[in-house]
Each structure stands twice: as C-alpha cells, then as structure tokens.
Amino acid sequence: MPEQTVRLTTSHGQLSAFLATPESGSEASSEPGSEAGDAPRPGVIVLHELFGLNDDIRRITRRFAEHGYVALAPDLYSVGPRLRPICIFQTVSNLRRGEGRPFDLIEAARVWLTDHREVDASRMALAGFCLGGGFAMLYAARAPLGAAAIFYGQAPSSADRLQGICSVFGAYGEHDRIAGTDAQLLEQHLTQLEVEHEIKVYPQAGHSFMNQYSGMQSLFVRLSPGQVGYQREASEDAWQSMFNFFDRQFG
C-alpha cells in the first residue's frame, strides 16, 4: 500500500501528515465502465487522539486506505511549541474554546486532500478518536464534508455548536469513564438538529477501544482508572458499521 509522510504549508508553519492511498484495484468505488482504481476515490481526514500521530494512528489510517479511501492523518502537534506537554495543553485548550491553531491545521489538511489528484472532492469524510473526536465534531459543523465518524469524542454542552454538521456516525464504550455519557448527549444534539446519524454504544468496551497501544503508552493505559484499552469485537463491529454508514452517504 502506497504511504508517505507529507508536509503541508499552513499559516502557522509546516504541518506534517501521514498519507495512505489504496492499492490499484482495491475496494475503492469506480464509475460504471471504469477500470478498478481509475475513478477518483473518497477522501478521509484522520484526527489522532491525545498521544498524537503514532504507529497506531498510522495503522488506523492504513485501514481506511484498504477500504478504498485516500486517507490523511495530520500531526496536530507538529506545528507549535517544541515541548510536547505545552503543545498538548494548548491543543486541549483550543478544543475547549472551539477555535485556534488546530482547527486551522485541520482545514489546511482538508484543502490539501481535496486537491489531491486521486480524490473525489464530493466524497470527503472525517474521523476522529478521543481528542480527535472532539475536534471532528466541531470542525464538521463548519466544513463542507459528507460524513464524520466520532469515536469516544466529548460532545459540546450545547447543540448550537454543532449547527450545520454533516451526517455523523458515533461509537462509544459503555464502560468509558472519560466520555461514556457523551454518546447520549451527542445523539440528543443530532436529533434536535435533525441530522442523520447512527450512534452505537458497546457494552463490552471502555475508552479507546479502537486503539492498540504499545510501549510506555500501553503501560499508561493499563494503569489508567478510565477503563481504557482495545476491545477487538467492538472495534471490528465499529469499523464495519462506520464503513457501511459512509458508503450510504457517498452512494
């Protein structure tokens, strides 16, 4: 599978991102009469969790490409303070305010991906995990996207902050002590806004059930009191449900 690290020019500096594209003849949609892989593909922006753009987010990005998407995962920590704790603190603060550098970086990633020669700009999606799920929610309310996937992202208290959002797929773990109540809140907001959505809550899962950790991150997760960690059955169902939802939006 073709993959590479790319650099995007933004008003804040050079943004680093991981790009994965489908193999020719993959599951990408094609127009009737076209050779497999000749038609433009749907695109998806993948927004990382608190740990940043790591090997696990690259794994997740590759899986989108395996399904036929041109997938781009921007490193929201690659622009800003060099000290990671300060960068993380500022990024979380920007999410709470709903404005700031990370939103500009996500927009730069969307524009870059929309202009990619293999991408069908009319079929653009967004997927966010934990921290990235929070950004995905707010950004999807202000950008021309066809669908968004929110994985255990914290929902805003007011539905007004999601006014204008595209169709949404959401997945949460019932035992999630970090964002467990946000599934109901998100569903309430989307119902109020009359936005097409599908929200799934997995009774066997906790927080970050889609993510597979290693090294120090794995140790941190095991010691966390927040019921955090990979749950294969819930993860696989969420992948399939999300792809089915996206496929319905994009025809």
BELVEN-V255197 format. One record per residue. N is the residue number from 0. BURIAL is I if it has 16 or more other C-alpha atoms within 10 Angstrom, else O. D_LAST is the distance of its C-alpha to the last C-alpha in Angstrom with 1 decimal. Layout:
# BELVEN-V255197
n=N burial=BURIAL d_last=D_LAST
n=N burial=BURIAL d_last=D_LAST
This chain:
# BELVEN-V255197
n=0 burial=O d_last=24.6
n=1 burial=O d_last=25.3
n=2 burial=I d_last=26.3
n=3 burial=O d_last=28.6
n=4 burial=O d_last=30.0
n=5 burial=O d_last=29.5
n=6 burial=O d_last=31.5
n=7 burial=O d_last=30.0
n=8 burial=O d_last=32.5
n=9 burial=I d_last=32.4
n=10 burial=O d_last=35.0
n=11 burial=O d_last=36.2
n=12 burial=O d_last=36.6
n=13 burial=O d_last=34.9
n=14 burial=I d_last=31.9
n=15 burial=I d_last=31.4
n=16 burial=I d_last=28.0
n=17 burial=I d_last=26.7
n=18 burial=I d_last=24.0
n=19 burial=I d_last=22.3
n=20 burial=I d_last=20.2
n=21 burial=I d_last=18.7
n=22 burial=I d_last=21.0
n=23 burial=O d_last=20.4
n=24 burial=O d_last=18.7
n=25 burial=I d_last=17.1
n=26 burial=I d_last=13.8
n=27 burial=I d_last=12.1
n=28 burial=I d_last=9.3
n=29 burial=O d_last=11.1
n=30 burial=O d_last=11.3
n=31 burial=O d_last=13.1
n=32 burial=O d_last=16.7
n=33 burial=O d_last=16.5
n=34 burial=O d_last=18.4
n=35 burial=I d_last=16.8
n=36 burial=I d_last=16.7
n=37 burial=O d_last=17.4
n=38 burial=I d_last=14.1
n=39 burial=I d_last=13.7
n=40 burial=I d_last=12.3
n=41 burial=I d_last=10.8
n=42 burial=I d_last=14.0
n=43 burial=I d_last=15.5
n=44 burial=I d_last=19.0
n=45 burial=I d_last=20.9
n=46 burial=I d_last=23.8
n=47 burial=I d_last=26.8
n=48 burial=I d_last=29.1
n=49 burial=I d_last=32.8
n=50 burial=O d_last=33.9
n=51 burial=I d_last=32.1
n=52 burial=I d_last=30.3
n=53 burial=O d_last=31.8
n=54 burial=O d_last=31.3
n=55 burial=I d_last=29.2
n=56 burial=I d_last=26.7
n=57 burial=I d_last=26.6
n=58 burial=O d_last=25.9
n=59 burial=I d_last=23.0
n=60 burial=I d_last=21.7
n=61 burial=I d_last=22.1
n=62 burial=I d_last=20.0
n=63 burial=I d_last=17.0
n=64 burial=I d_last=17.8
n=65 burial=I d_last=18.3
n=66 burial=I d_last=14.7
n=67 burial=I d_last=13.7
n=68 burial=I d_last=14.0
n=69 burial=I d_last=16.8
n=70 burial=I d_last=18.6
n=71 burial=I d_last=21.5
n=72 burial=I d_last=23.9
n=73 burial=I d_last=26.5
n=74 burial=I d_last=30.0
n=75 burial=I d_last=30.9
n=76 burial=I d_last=34.4
n=77 burial=I d_last=35.0
n=78 burial=I d_last=35.9
n=79 burial=I d_last=38.7
n=80 burial=O d_last=41.9
n=81 burial=O d_last=42.8
n=82 burial=O d_last=43.9
n=83 burial=O d_last=40.9
n=84 burial=O d_last=42.2
n=85 burial=O d_last=42.6
n=86 burial=I d_last=39.1
n=87 burial=I d_last=37.6
n=88 burial=O d_last=39.7
n=89 burial=I d_last=38.6
n=90 burial=I d_last=34.9
n=91 burial=I d_last=35.2
n=92 burial=O d_last=37.2
n=93 burial=I d_last=34.6
n=94 burial=I d_last=32.0
n=95 burial=O d_last=34.4
n=96 burial=O d_last=35.0
n=97 burial=I d_last=31.4
n=98 burial=O d_last=32.4
n=99 burial=O d_last=33.9
n=100 burial=I d_last=33.5
n=101 burial=I d_last=30.6
n=102 burial=I d_last=28.3
n=103 burial=I d_last=29.4
n=104 burial=I d_last=28.7
n=105 burial=I d_last=25.1
n=106 burial=I d_last=24.6
n=107 burial=I d_last=26.2
n=108 burial=I d_last=23.9
n=109 burial=I d_last=20.8
n=110 burial=O d_last=22.3
n=111 burial=O d_last=23.4
n=112 burial=I d_last=20.0
n=113 burial=I d_last=18.3
n=114 burial=O d_last=21.1
n=115 burial=O d_last=20.7
n=116 burial=O d_last=20.6
n=117 burial=I d_last=17.8
n=118 burial=I d_last=15.4
n=119 burial=I d_last=12.7
n=120 burial=I d_last=14.0
n=121 burial=O d_last=11.1
n=122 burial=I d_last=9.3
n=123 burial=I d_last=12.4
n=124 burial=I d_last=13.1
n=125 burial=I d_last=16.6
n=126 burial=I d_last=18.4
n=127 burial=I d_last=22.0
n=128 burial=I d_last=24.7
n=129 burial=I d_last=27.8
n=130 burial=I d_last=29.2
n=131 burial=I d_last=25.9
n=132 burial=I d_last=24.2
n=133 burial=I d_last=26.5
n=134 burial=I d_last=25.8
n=135 burial=I d_last=22.0
n=136 burial=I d_last=22.5
n=137 burial=I d_last=24.7
n=138 burial=I d_last=23.1
n=139 burial=I d_last=19.6
n=140 burial=I d_last=21.5
n=141 burial=O d_last=22.7
n=142 burial=O d_last=20.1
n=143 burial=I d_last=17.0
n=144 burial=I d_last=14.4
n=145 burial=I d_last=10.9
n=146 burial=I d_last=11.9
n=147 burial=I d_last=15.2
n=148 burial=I d_last=16.8
n=149 burial=I d_last=20.4
n=150 burial=I d_last=22.7
n=151 burial=I d_last=26.1
n=152 burial=I d_last=26.3
n=153 burial=I d_last=28.9
n=154 burial=I d_last=27.8
n=155 burial=I d_last=29.8
n=156 burial=O d_last=32.4
n=157 burial=O d_last=31.1
n=158 burial=I d_last=27.8
n=159 burial=O d_last=28.7
n=160 burial=I d_last=28.0
n=161 burial=I d_last=24.2
n=162 burial=I d_last=24.1
n=163 burial=O d_last=21.0
n=164 burial=I d_last=19.0
n=165 burial=I d_last=15.2
n=166 burial=I d_last=13.4
n=167 burial=I d_last=15.5
n=168 burial=I d_last=15.8
n=169 burial=I d_last=19.5
n=170 burial=I d_last=21.8
n=171 burial=I d_last=25.6
n=172 burial=I d_last=28.7
n=173 burial=I d_last=31.0
n=174 burial=I d_last=34.0
n=175 burial=I d_last=32.9
n=176 burial=O d_last=36.0
n=177 burial=I d_last=34.5
n=178 burial=I d_last=31.3
n=179 burial=I d_last=31.5
n=180 burial=I d_last=31.8
n=181 burial=I d_last=29.0
n=182 burial=I d_last=26.3
n=183 burial=O d_last=27.9
n=184 burial=I d_last=28.5
n=185 burial=I d_last=24.9
n=186 burial=I d_last=23.7
n=187 burial=O d_last=26.4
n=188 burial=I d_last=25.4
n=189 burial=I d_last=21.7
n=190 burial=O d_last=22.8
n=191 burial=O d_last=25.4
n=192 burial=O d_last=23.0
n=193 burial=O d_last=20.6
n=194 burial=I d_last=17.7
n=195 burial=O d_last=14.9
n=196 burial=I d_last=15.9
n=197 burial=I d_last=16.8
n=198 burial=I d_last=20.2
n=199 burial=I d_last=21.7
n=200 burial=I d_last=25.5
n=201 burial=I d_last=26.9
n=202 burial=O d_last=30.5
n=203 burial=O d_last=31.6
n=204 burial=I d_last=30.5
n=205 burial=I d_last=32.0
n=206 burial=I d_last=31.1
n=207 burial=I d_last=29.3
n=208 burial=I d_last=28.4
n=209 burial=I d_last=25.7
n=210 burial=I d_last=28.3
n=211 burial=I d_last=30.9
n=212 burial=I d_last=34.1
n=213 burial=O d_last=37.1
n=214 burial=O d_last=40.5
n=215 burial=O d_last=41.7
n=216 burial=O d_last=38.4
n=217 burial=O d_last=38.5
n=218 burial=O d_last=42.0
n=219 burial=O d_last=41.0
n=220 burial=I d_last=38.3
n=221 burial=O d_last=40.7
n=222 burial=O d_last=43.3
n=223 burial=O d_last=41.0
n=224 burial=O d_last=41.6
n=225 burial=I d_last=38.0
n=226 burial=I d_last=36.7
n=227 burial=I d_last=34.7
n=228 burial=I d_last=33.3
n=229 burial=I d_last=30.8
n=230 burial=I d_last=29.9
n=231 burial=O d_last=28.2
n=232 burial=O d_last=27.0
n=233 burial=I d_last=25.4
n=234 burial=I d_last=24.0
n=235 burial=O d_last=22.3
n=236 burial=O d_last=20.8
n=237 burial=I d_last=19.6
n=238 burial=I d_last=17.9
n=239 burial=O d_last=16.0
n=240 burial=I d_last=15.2
n=241 burial=I d_last=14.0
n=242 burial=I d_last=11.7
n=243 burial=O d_last=10.3
n=244 burial=I d_last=10.0
n=245 burial=I d_last=8.4
n=246 burial=O d_last=5.8
n=247 burial=O d_last=5.2
n=248 burial=I d_last=5.7
n=249 burial=O d_last=3.8
n=250 burial=O d_last=0.0
